[in-house]
Amino acid sequence: MTNGADKNPRLQTYMLSESSSIDEMLSQMKPEGKTMNSLFKEFIDGAQRQYNGIVDIETLFSALINLPRPIPVDVLCEISGISIDALVSISVECRRGFYIEDSFIFLKDEDFETYLRSCYENNQEAIETISEYMYLNRTSNSYCSRYVHIFIDKANSFEKLVGIALNEKVDGSDLGIAQVNQIMKQRIQYAICTEKTGDECSTKSSFGM
């Protein structure tokens, strides 16, 4: 048996976790069988069916791929309107393509990340939801304070961007002076860049703070 699945150990691992028997796995690994993307789609479709009307799957996975990692569990849950128990259940449904460790969320591997990025990254409605949440919580949550300007920029909210860049100070109690200075510098850079170009400047900065 020689096909794409046969040469992809990650695919084999996911399929072993999904299949109830070796025979079922071998059947799925036919040339017309599973691919990584089709498996991930099945996982997420399963979560969609299970939580239909309860969880906005589009917002959840858009937030999961757009938020800088590691993502605080409480932030993702509040943005997505989901309980931690439901989030854990969806993680299991997705064969732990994402997982929770020490109150933070991580992605399991590059394949799952690539799939989410291709399907959920460019969701403007979700970006605006993230932006509004971070803006409202920017003074009380250090994670929001650290990244709010990136999502305000992506949401094309120029007036808010200028406001936090020029008229606000960052609370350094949870961040430290060096990081506060870096955040303030980036906020100003984003505001200036957006004013000059009229386009978002998020692609010009990394999340690594």
N, C-alpha and C positions, 0 to 999 in steps of 0.2 A: 504494500500500500504506500503510494507516494503521492502526496498532495500538499497543499499549503498548510493544512493543519498538522500534517505529519512532521513538518519542519519547524513548527512554532511551539516551543515548550510552554510559553505563556498561554496559548490557546488550549493546549492539552490540559494545563492545570485548571483553567476555568471550566473546561468541559467535564473534567473529573469531578469537580465540586458540584456541577449541575446534574450529572447523570446518575441514575440509580443503579446502573450496572455497567460492566465493561462492554458488554454487547451493545448497550445503548450508545455508549461513547463511540465505539467503532462505527456504528451505523451513522452517527452524526458526522463523522470525519470522512465521509465519502467526498469525491471531488465536488459534488453539488451540495455538500453539507455546510457546516458552520464556518463563519469567519469571525474575527474578533469583533468587528462592527455589528454583525448580526446578533452576536451573543449579548453585547452591551445593550443593543436596542431591545432585545427580549427582556433583559433584566429591568430596564427602566419602564418598559411597557407593563411589566408585571407589577411594579410599584404603583404605576398610574392606575391600574385596575383596582388594586387593593385600597388605595387612598383617594379614589375618585370623589371629588366634591369636598374632600377634607384638606388635602394638601395641594398647593399650586406647584406641580412638578416642574413646570417651565422656570418659575422663579427660583425654586430650590436648586436646580442644577446650573442655572445661569449664575446664581450667587456662588455656588461651589467652585465654578471654574474662573469667575472673575475676581473673587476676593483674594487678597494676598494671603498666602499660607505661611505658618499654620493659622487656621481660622478658629477663633474662639467659638466653642459650641453655642454659647448663649447668643452670640451675634447672629450666627446663621439661623438658629431657631427663631429668633425674633423677626428677622428679615423675611423668613419664609412662612411664618405663622404656623410653626410645627413644634410638637413636643419633643423632648429628648428621646422618649421611648419610641415615638414614631420614626425619628431620625435613625435610631439604632436598628429598627426593623427594616427600614429602607436600605441601610448599609448591608444587612444580611441578604436582602432581596437582590442586591447588586453584587453578591459574592465578595463583599468587602472591597469593592473597587475604590471606595473611600472608607476610612475607619477613624474611630475616635480613640485618642490616647491622651491622658492627663488633661482632659477638658479642652483639647484642641482637635481639629479635624485635618487629616492628611489624605492625599490621594495615593493609591496603592502602587500604580505603575504608569509608565509613559503611554501605554496603549489606551488606557481608560481616560487619561488626561487629554490625549489627542482626540479621542471620540467626543468628549464633552466640549472641547474647544471648537470643533467643527460644527457641532449641533446647537450649542447653547451660548457661545461667547457673545455673539452680536445680537443681544436681546435688549433693545433700547428701553422697553418698559421695565425690565428687571434692573437695568442700570439706574434708571430714575428712582426706582424703589430703594435701591442701595444708597444712592446719593441722599435721598430725603432722610433715611434712617440715620446715616452717618452725620448729616448736618444737625439733626435734632439731638444727637447724643455726643456731639463733638467735645463738649466741656465736661462730660461725666464719664466718658469711656476712652481710655488711652488708645485703644485700637482705632476707634473712629477718629480721634484727634490726629493720629498718625497718617491716616489715608483719606480723610474726607475730601481734600482738595482734588485728588485724582478722580474721584467719582462725580464731584460737582462739575469738573471740567468735562468729563465724558457725557454728563447730562446736559451740557451746554447752558449751565446756569451762571452766566458771567457775573451778574451783579452779586450773587452770593460768594463767588470766588474772590472778587475784589474786596468784599466785606471782610472775609476771614483773613485775607492777606494783609490788609491795611489797617483794619480797625479792631483786631482781636489779638490777644496774647494767648499762647499755649500754656496750659497748666503743666508745669514740669515735675509735679510731685511723684508721678509714676513713670516718668520718662528719662529724667536727667537733663542737665543743661545742654550737653552736646547734641542730643537728639532733638531737643526743643529748638535749638538754633537751626538745625538742618531742616526741620519741618517748616519753620517760618521762612527760611530761604527758599524752599521749594514752592511754598504757597505764593510768594511774590513772583518767582520765576514763571509759574503757571499763569498767573494773572497777566503778566507782561507779555508772555508768549501768545496767549489767547487774544489779547487786545491788538497785537501786531498782525497776527495771521488770520484771526477769525475762525481758526480751527482748534480742535482739541489738541492739547500738548502731552497727553498721557503717554504716548508712545516714546516720548523723549526722556522718560524717567523710569528707573527700575523701582520695584517694590522694596528693594533691600535696604531697609533702614535699621 
